Every structure is written in C-alpha cells, then in structure tokens.
Amino acid sequence: MKAAPGLHVSYEHQYRRYITETNVVSVPDSAYYRRLLTQGDLVLVNKKAKHKGQ
C-alpha cells in the first residue's frame, strides 16, 4: 500500500511514522488500514512492498 497523492498517513501504532505516496509498504490486515483504504487515503499497489510496515 501507499498513501494517496498529496497525503501522508500515520501507521496504526506509530503515529510519528508516515506512509507516503512514494514508498510502498506492507501493512497488517486490520480495521484501521481497511478503513483508510475504503476512504481513499491509502491506495492498494500490486507490486511487492520494499518496506514492511510494522
């Protein structure tokens, strides 16, 4: 996943770390990330993540 263009989204339990639109990360399947995906704040990317989220 990555953030939608122009946004930076904080990790679920690490509010000072952010997911940006330039880095693709792998995150756990939790309600927090599913909600952000549904709202359009996160974008699902089909390529393999370079960084593990948590």
mmCIF file of the N, C-alpha and C atoms, coordinates in Angstrom:
data_MODEL
# 
_entry.id   MODEL 
# 
loop_
_atom_site.group_PDB 
_atom_site.id 
_atom_site.type_symbol 
_atom_site.label_atom_id 
_atom_site.label_alt_id 
_atom_site.label_comp_id 
_atom_site.label_asym_id 
_atom_site.label_entity_id 
_atom_site.label_seq_id 
_atom_site.pdbx_PDB_ins_code 
_atom_site.Cartn_x 
_atom_site.Cartn_y 
_atom_site.Cartn_z 
_atom_site.occupancy 
_atom_site.B_iso_or_equiv 
_atom_site.pdbx_formal_charge 
_atom_site.auth_seq_id 
_atom_site.auth_comp_id 
_atom_site.auth_asym_id 
_atom_site.auth_atom_id 
_atom_site.pdbx_PDB_model_num 
ATOM 1   N N  . MET A 1 1  ? 0.831   -1.169 0.000  1.00 0.00 ? 1  MET A N  1 
ATOM 2   C CA . MET A 1 1  ? 0.000   0.000  0.000  1.00 0.00 ? 1  MET A CA 1 
ATOM 3   C C  . MET A 1 1  ? 0.879   1.236  0.000  1.00 0.00 ? 1  MET A C  1 
ATOM 4   N N  . LYS A 1 2  ? 0.296   2.325  -0.434 1.00 0.00 ? 2  LYS A N  1 
ATOM 5   C CA . LYS A 1 2  ? 0.947   3.621  -0.351 1.00 0.00 ? 2  LYS A CA 1 
ATOM 6   C C  . LYS A 1 2  ? -0.132  4.661  -0.147 1.00 0.00 ? 2  LYS A C  1 
ATOM 7   N N  . ALA A 1 3  ? 0.254   5.849  0.275  1.00 0.00 ? 3  ALA A N  1 
ATOM 8   C CA . ALA A 1 3  ? -0.701  6.918  0.513  1.00 0.00 ? 3  ALA A CA 1 
ATOM 9   C C  . ALA A 1 3  ? -1.196  7.474  -0.823 1.00 0.00 ? 3  ALA A C  1 
ATOM 10  N N  . ALA A 1 4  ? -2.394  8.005  -0.809 1.00 0.00 ? 4  ALA A N  1 
ATOM 11  C CA . ALA A 1 4  ? -2.943  8.663  -1.986 1.00 0.00 ? 4  ALA A CA 1 
ATOM 12  C C  . ALA A 1 4  ? -2.107  9.904  -2.299 1.00 0.00 ? 4  ALA A C  1 
ATOM 13  N N  . PRO A 1 5  ? -2.095  10.345 -3.547 1.00 0.00 ? 5  PRO A N  1 
ATOM 14  C CA . PRO A 1 5  ? -1.297  11.525 -3.913 1.00 0.00 ? 5  PRO A CA 1 
ATOM 15  C C  . PRO A 1 5  ? -1.609  12.734 -3.034 1.00 0.00 ? 5  PRO A C  1 
ATOM 16  N N  . GLY A 1 6  ? -0.548  13.345 -2.522 1.00 0.00 ? 6  GLY A N  1 
ATOM 17  C CA . GLY A 1 6  ? -0.683  14.538 -1.692 1.00 0.00 ? 6  GLY A CA 1 
ATOM 18  C C  . GLY A 1 6  ? -0.918  14.272 -0.215 1.00 0.00 ? 6  GLY A C  1 
ATOM 19  N N  . LEU A 1 7  ? -0.995  13.000 0.186  1.00 0.00 ? 7  LEU A N  1 
ATOM 20  C CA . LEU A 1 7  ? -1.260  12.669 1.588  1.00 0.00 ? 7  LEU A CA 1 
ATOM 21  C C  . LEU A 1 7  ? -0.081  11.942 2.215  1.00 0.00 ? 7  LEU A C  1 
ATOM 22  N N  . HIS A 1 8  ? -0.030  11.982 3.529  1.00 0.00 ? 8  HIS A N  1 
ATOM 23  C CA . HIS A 1 8  ? 0.835   11.103 4.308  1.00 0.00 ? 8  HIS A CA 1 
ATOM 24  C C  . HIS A 1 8  ? -0.015  10.588 5.457  1.00 0.00 ? 8  HIS A C  1 
ATOM 25  N N  . VAL A 1 9  ? 0.008   9.284  5.649  1.00 0.00 ? 9  VAL A N  1 
ATOM 26  C CA . VAL A 1 9  ? -0.871  8.600  6.591  1.00 0.00 ? 9  VAL A CA 1 
ATOM 27  C C  . VAL A 1 9  ? -0.024  7.953  7.672  1.00 0.00 ? 9  VAL A C  1 
ATOM 28  N N  . SER A 1 10 ? -0.400  8.157  8.924  1.00 0.00 ? 10 SER A N  1 
ATOM 29  C CA . SER A 1 10 ? 0.376   7.570  10.014 1.00 0.00 ? 10 SER A CA 1 
ATOM 30  C C  . SER A 1 10 ? 0.097   6.074  10.134 1.00 0.00 ? 10 SER A C  1 
ATOM 31  N N  . TYR A 1 11 ? 1.105   5.354  10.619 1.00 0.00 ? 11 TYR A N  1 
ATOM 32  C CA . TYR A 1 11 ? 0.936   3.932  10.903 1.00 0.00 ? 11 TYR A CA 1 
ATOM 33  C C  . TYR A 1 11 ? -0.019  3.763  12.076 1.00 0.00 ? 11 TYR A C  1 
ATOM 34  N N  . GLU A 1 12 ? -0.583  2.597  12.202 1.00 0.00 ? 12 GLU A N  1 
ATOM 35  C CA . GLU A 1 12 ? -1.603  2.338  13.218 1.00 0.00 ? 12 GLU A CA 1 
ATOM 36  C C  . GLU A 1 12 ? -1.108  2.578  14.644 1.00 0.00 ? 12 GLU A C  1 
ATOM 37  N N  . HIS A 1 13 ? 0.054   2.088  14.991 1.00 0.00 ? 13 HIS A N  1 
ATOM 38  C CA . HIS A 1 13 ? 0.547   2.211  16.361 1.00 0.00 ? 13 HIS A CA 1 
ATOM 39  C C  . HIS A 1 13 ? 1.815   3.055  16.457 1.00 0.00 ? 13 HIS A C  1 
ATOM 40  N N  . GLN A 1 14 ? 2.151   3.734  15.380 1.00 0.00 ? 14 GLN A N  1 
ATOM 41  C CA . GLN A 1 14 ? 3.357   4.567  15.342 1.00 0.00 ? 14 GLN A CA 1 
ATOM 42  C C  . GLN A 1 14 ? 2.986   5.895  14.689 1.00 0.00 ? 14 GLN A C  1 
ATOM 43  N N  . TYR A 1 15 ? 2.390   6.773  15.466 1.00 0.00 ? 15 TYR A N  1 
ATOM 44  C CA . TYR A 1 15 ? 1.792   7.981  14.915 1.00 0.00 ? 15 TYR A CA 1 
ATOM 45  C C  . TYR A 1 15 ? 2.800   9.011  14.415 1.00 0.00 ? 15 TYR A C  1 
ATOM 46  N N  . ARG A 1 16 ? 4.069   8.819  14.709 1.00 0.00 ? 16 ARG A N  1 
ATOM 47  C CA . ARG A 1 16 ? 5.085   9.751  14.203 1.00 0.00 ? 16 ARG A CA 1 
ATOM 48  C C  . ARG A 1 16 ? 5.779   9.234  12.946 1.00 0.00 ? 16 ARG A C  1 
ATOM 49  N N  . ARG A 1 17 ? 5.444   8.033  12.508 1.00 0.00 ? 17 ARG A N  1 
ATOM 50  C CA . ARG A 1 17 ? 5.936   7.475  11.242 1.00 0.00 ? 17 ARG A CA 1 
ATOM 51  C C  . ARG A 1 17 ? 4.810   7.536  10.234 1.00 0.00 ? 17 ARG A C  1 
ATOM 52  N N  . TYR A 1 18 ? 5.148   7.837  8.985  1.00 0.00 ? 18 TYR A N  1 
ATOM 53  C CA . TYR A 1 18 ? 4.110   8.038  7.987  1.00 0.00 ? 18 TYR A CA 1 
ATOM 54  C C  . TYR A 1 18 ? 4.327   7.183  6.751  1.00 0.00 ? 18 TYR A C  1 
ATOM 55  N N  . ILE A 1 19 ? 3.218   6.768  6.162  1.00 0.00 ? 19 ILE A N  1 
ATOM 56  C CA . ILE A 1 19 ? 3.204   6.135  4.856  1.00 0.00 ? 19 ILE A CA 1 
ATOM 57  C C  . ILE A 1 19 ? 3.008   7.274  3.864  1.00 0.00 ? 19 ILE A C  1 
ATOM 58  N N  . THR A 1 20 ? 3.888   7.358  2.872  1.00 0.00 ? 20 THR A N  1 
ATOM 59  C CA . THR A 1 20 ? 3.787   8.439  1.890  1.00 0.00 ? 20 THR A CA 1 
ATOM 60  C C  . THR A 1 20 ? 3.405   7.871  0.526  1.00 0.00 ? 20 THR A C  1 
ATOM 61  N N  . GLU A 1 21 ? 3.253   8.752  -0.432 1.00 0.00 ? 21 GLU A N  1 
ATOM 62  C CA . GLU A 1 21 ? 2.886   8.308  -1.773 1.00 0.00 ? 21 GLU A CA 1 
ATOM 63  C C  . GLU A 1 21 ? 4.077   7.753  -2.544 1.00 0.00 ? 21 GLU A C  1 
ATOM 64  N N  . THR A 1 22 ? 5.292   7.970  -2.032 1.00 0.00 ? 22 THR A N  1 
ATOM 65  C CA . THR A 1 22 ? 6.476   7.500  -2.752 1.00 0.00 ? 22 THR A CA 1 
ATOM 66  C C  . THR A 1 22 ? 6.984   6.149  -2.281 1.00 0.00 ? 22 THR A C  1 
ATOM 67  N N  . ASN A 1 23 ? 6.648   5.726  -1.058 1.00 0.00 ? 23 ASN A N  1 
ATOM 68  C CA . ASN A 1 23 ? 7.137   4.424  -0.589 1.00 0.00 ? 23 ASN A CA 1 
ATOM 69  C C  . ASN A 1 23 ? 5.985   3.425  -0.487 1.00 0.00 ? 23 ASN A C  1 
ATOM 70  N N  . VAL A 1 24 ? 6.222   2.228  -0.989 1.00 0.00 ? 24 VAL A N  1 
ATOM 71  C CA . VAL A 1 24 ? 5.245   1.144  -0.929 1.00 0.00 ? 24 VAL A CA 1 
ATOM 72  C C  . VAL A 1 24 ? 5.571   0.296  0.290  1.00 0.00 ? 24 VAL A C  1 
ATOM 73  N N  . VAL A 1 25 ? 4.579   0.077  1.157  1.00 0.00 ? 25 VAL A N  1 
ATOM 74  C CA . VAL A 1 25 ? 4.799   -0.685 2.381  1.00 0.00 ? 25 VAL A CA 1 
ATOM 75  C C  . VAL A 1 25 ? 3.792   -1.820 2.500  1.00 0.00 ? 25 VAL A C  1 
ATOM 76  N N  . SER A 1 26 ? 4.147   -2.789 3.303  1.00 0.00 ? 26 SER A N  1 
ATOM 77  C CA . SER A 1 26 ? 3.264   -3.896 3.630  1.00 0.00 ? 26 SER A CA 1 
ATOM 78  C C  . SER A 1 26 ? 2.726   -3.645 5.037  1.00 0.00 ? 26 SER A C  1 
ATOM 79  N N  . VAL A 1 27 ? 1.419   -3.694 5.189  1.00 0.00 ? 27 VAL A N  1 
ATOM 80  C CA . VAL A 1 27 ? 0.793   -3.441 6.493  1.00 0.00 ? 27 VAL A CA 1 
ATOM 81  C C  . VAL A 1 27 ? -0.109  -4.614 6.870  1.00 0.00 ? 27 VAL A C  1 
ATOM 82  N N  . PRO A 1 28 ? -0.375  -4.788 8.164  1.00 0.00 ? 28 PRO A N  1 
ATOM 83  C CA . PRO A 1 28 ? -1.268  -5.871 8.586  1.00 0.00 ? 28 PRO A CA 1 
ATOM 84  C C  . PRO A 1 28 ? -2.710  -5.627 8.137  1.00 0.00 ? 28 PRO A C  1 
ATOM 85  N N  . ASP A 1 29 ? -3.466  -6.687 8.038  1.00 0.00 ? 29 ASP A N  1 
ATOM 86  C CA . ASP A 1 29 ? -4.875  -6.585 7.656  1.00 0.00 ? 29 ASP A CA 1 
ATOM 87  C C  . ASP A 1 29 ? -5.695  -6.247 8.903  1.00 0.00 ? 29 ASP A C  1 
ATOM 88  N N  . SER A 1 30 ? -5.807  -4.958 9.201  1.00 0.00 ? 30 SER A N  1 
ATOM 89  C CA . SER A 1 30 ? -6.558  -4.532 10.382 1.00 0.00 ? 30 SER A CA 1 
ATOM 90  C C  . SER A 1 30 ? -7.660  -3.560 9.972  1.00 0.00 ? 30 SER A C  1 
ATOM 91  N N  . ALA A 1 31 ? -8.571  -3.317 10.877 1.00 0.00 ? 31 ALA A N  1 
ATOM 92  C CA . ALA A 1 31 ? -9.687  -2.398 10.610 1.00 0.00 ? 31 ALA A CA 1 
ATOM 93  C C  . ALA A 1 31 ? -9.177  -0.991 10.300 1.00 0.00 ? 31 ALA A C  1 
ATOM 94  N N  . TYR A 1 32 ? -8.094  -0.567 10.949 1.00 0.00 ? 32 TYR A N  1 
ATOM 95  C CA . TYR A 1 32 ? -7.532  0.768  10.728 1.00 0.00 ? 32 TYR A CA 1 
ATOM 96  C C  . TYR A 1 32 ? -7.129  0.950  9.269  1.00 0.00 ? 32 TYR A C  1 
ATOM 97  N N  . TYR A 1 33 ? -6.359  0.014  8.716  1.00 0.00 ? 33 TYR A N  1 
ATOM 98  C CA . TYR A 1 33 ? -5.894  0.138  7.344  1.00 0.00 ? 33 TYR A CA 1 
ATOM 99  C C  . TYR A 1 33 ? -7.015  -0.107 6.341  1.00 0.00 ? 33 TYR A C  1 
ATOM 100 N N  . ARG A 1 34 ? -7.939  -1.013 6.648  1.00 0.00 ? 34 ARG A N  1 
ATOM 101 C CA . ARG A 1 34 ? -9.087  -1.228 5.758  1.00 0.00 ? 34 ARG A CA 1 
ATOM 102 C C  . ARG A 1 34 ? -9.949  0.023  5.664  1.00 0.00 ? 34 ARG A C  1 
ATOM 103 N N  . ARG A 1 35 ? -10.124 0.722  6.775  1.00 0.00 ? 35 ARG A N  1 
ATOM 104 C CA . ARG A 1 35 ? -10.908 1.962  6.773  1.00 0.00 ? 35 ARG A CA 1 
ATOM 105 C C  . ARG A 1 35 ? -10.221 3.030  5.923  1.00 0.00 ? 35 ARG A C  1 
ATOM 106 N N  . LEU A 1 36 ? -8.892  3.181  6.067  1.00 0.00 ? 36 LEU A N  1 
ATOM 107 C CA . LEU A 1 36 ? -8.156  4.158  5.263  1.00 0.00 ? 36 LEU A CA 1 
ATOM 108 C C  . LEU A 1 36 ? -8.213  3.811  3.780  1.00 0.00 ? 36 LEU A C  1 
ATOM 109 N N  . LEU A 1 37 ? -8.185  2.527  3.460  1.00 0.00 ? 37 LEU A N  1 
ATOM 110 C CA . LEU A 1 37 ? -8.292  2.093  2.077  1.00 0.00 ? 37 LEU A CA 1 
ATOM 111 C C  . LEU A 1 37 ? -9.674  2.424  1.516  1.00 0.00 ? 37 LEU A C  1 
ATOM 112 N N  . THR A 1 38 ? -10.716 2.180  2.300  1.00 0.00 ? 38 THR A N  1 
ATOM 113 C CA . THR A 1 38 ? -12.081 2.482  1.879  1.00 0.00 ? 38 THR A CA 1 
ATOM 114 C C  . THR A 1 38 ? -12.301 3.981  1.696  1.00 0.00 ? 38 THR A C  1 
ATOM 115 N N  . GLN A 1 39 ? -11.703 4.801  2.560  1.00 0.00 ? 39 GLN A N  1 
ATOM 116 C CA . GLN A 1 39 ? -11.843 6.253  2.475  1.00 0.00 ? 39 GLN A CA 1 
ATOM 117 C C  . GLN A 1 39 ? -11.034 6.854  1.330  1.00 0.00 ? 39 GLN A C  1 
ATOM 118 N N  . GLY A 1 40 ? -10.080 6.099  0.802  1.00 0.00 ? 40 GLY A N  1 
ATOM 119 C CA . GLY A 1 40 ? -9.261  6.593  -0.290 1.00 0.00 ? 40 GLY A CA 1 
ATOM 120 C C  . GLY A 1 40 ? -7.958  7.229  0.150  1.00 0.00 ? 40 GLY A C  1 
ATOM 121 N N  . ASP A 1 41 ? -7.656  7.167  1.448  1.00 0.00 ? 41 ASP A N  1 
ATOM 122 C CA . ASP A 1 41 ? -6.397  7.726  1.944  1.00 0.00 ? 41 ASP A CA 1 
ATOM 123 C C  . ASP A 1 41 ? -5.209  6.827  1.614  1.00 0.00 ? 41 ASP A C  1 
ATOM 124 N N  . LEU A 1 42 ? -5.447  5.522  1.514  1.00 0.00 ? 42 LEU A N  1 
ATOM 125 C CA . LEU A 1 42 ? -4.416  4.563  1.104  1.00 0.00 ? 42 LEU A CA 1 
ATOM 126 C C  . LEU A 1 42 ? -4.807  3.961  -0.240 1.00 0.00 ? 42 LEU A C  1 
ATOM 127 N N  . VAL A 1 43 ? -3.801  3.615  -1.023 1.00 0.00 ? 43 VAL A N  1 
ATOM 128 C CA . VAL A 1 43 ? -4.010  3.023  -2.342 1.00 0.00 ? 43 VAL A CA 1 
ATOM 129 C C  . VAL A 1 43 ? -3.336  1.662  -2.364 1.00 0.00 ? 43 VAL A C  1 
ATOM 130 N N  . LEU A 1 44 ? -4.049  0.655  -2.832 1.00 0.00 ? 44 LEU A N  1 
ATOM 131 C CA . LEU A 1 44 ? -3.501  -0.688 -2.943 1.00 0.00 ? 44 LEU A CA 1 
ATOM 132 C C  . LEU A 1 44 ? -2.618  -0.761 -4.184 1.00 0.00 ? 44 LEU A C  1 
ATOM 133 N N  . VAL A 1 45 ? -1.401  -1.256 -4.014 1.00 0.00 ? 45 VAL A N  1 
ATOM 134 C CA . VAL A 1 45 ? -0.433  -1.359 -5.108 1.00 0.00 ? 45 VAL A CA 1 
ATOM 135 C C  . VAL A 1 45 ? -0.139  -2.826 -5.338 1.00 0.00 ? 45 VAL A C  1 
ATOM 136 N N  . ASN A 1 46 ? -0.049  -3.229 -6.587 1.00 0.00 ? 46 ASN A N  1 
ATOM 137 C CA . ASN A 1 46 ? 0.149   -4.639 -6.907 1.00 0.00 ? 46 ASN A CA 1 
ATOM 138 C C  . ASN A 1 46 ? 1.593   -5.103 -6.881 1.00 0.00 ? 46 ASN A C  1 
ATOM 139 N N  . LYS A 1 47 ? 2.557   -4.196 -6.816 1.00 0.00 ? 47 LYS A N  1 
ATOM 140 C CA . LYS A 1 47 ? 3.941   -4.660 -6.775 1.00 0.00 ? 47 LYS A CA 1 
ATOM 141 C C  . LYS A 1 47 ? 4.360   -4.965 -5.345 1.00 0.00 ? 47 LYS A C  1 
ATOM 142 N N  . LYS A 1 48 ? 5.403   -5.744 -5.198 1.00 0.00 ? 48 LYS A N  1 
ATOM 143 C CA . LYS A 1 48 ? 5.850   -6.185 -3.891 1.00 0.00 ? 48 LYS A CA 1 
ATOM 144 C C  . LYS A 1 48 ? 6.407   -5.002 -3.085 1.00 0.00 ? 48 LYS A C  1 
ATOM 145 N N  . ALA A 1 49 ? 6.050   -4.940 -1.829 1.00 0.00 ? 49 ALA A N  1 
ATOM 146 C CA . ALA A 1 49 ? 6.487   -3.847 -0.959 1.00 0.00 ? 49 ALA A CA 1 
ATOM 147 C C  . ALA A 1 49 ? 7.970   -3.929 -0.665 1.00 0.00 ? 49 ALA A C  1 
ATOM 148 N N  . LYS A 1 50 ? 8.618   -2.777 -0.638 1.00 0.00 ? 50 LYS A N  1 
ATOM 149 C CA . LYS A 1 50 ? 10.033  -2.705 -0.314 1.00 0.00 ? 50 LYS A CA 1 
ATOM 150 C C  . LYS A 1 50 ? 10.259  -2.644 1.189  1.00 0.00 ? 50 LYS A C  1 
ATOM 151 N N  . HIS A 1 51 ? 9.284   -2.120 1.916  1.00 0.00 ? 51 HIS A N  1 
ATOM 152 C CA . HIS A 1 51 ? 9.430   -1.938 3.368  1.00 0.00 ? 51 HIS A CA 1 
ATOM 153 C C  . HIS A 1 51 ? 8.251   -2.594 4.074  1.00 0.00 ? 51 HIS A C  1 
ATOM 154 N N  . LYS A 1 52 ? 8.542   -3.259 5.161  1.00 0.00 ? 52 LYS A N  1 
ATOM 155 C CA . LYS A 1 52 ? 7.481   -3.831 5.972  1.00 0.00 ? 52 LYS A CA 1 
ATOM 156 C C  . LYS A 1 52 ? 6.990   -2.768 6.933  1.00 0.00 ? 52 LYS A C  1 
ATOM 157 N N  . GLY A 1 53 ? 5.671   -2.599 7.049  1.00 0.00 ? 53 GLY A N  1 
ATOM 158 C CA . GLY A 1 53 ? 5.093   -1.528 7.839  1.00 0.00 ? 53 GLY A CA 1 
ATOM 159 C C  . GLY A 1 53 ? 5.377   -1.602 9.312  1.00 0.00 ? 53 GLY A C  1 
ATOM 160 N N  . GLN A 1 54 ? 5.085   -2.705 9.954  1.00 0.00 ? 54 GLN A N  1 
ATOM 161 C CA . GLN A 1 54 ? 5.266   -2.755 11.402 1.00 0.00 ? 54 GLN A CA 1 
ATOM 162 C C  . GLN A 1 54 ? 6.003   -3.976 11.778 1.00 0.00 ? 54 GLN A C  1 
# 
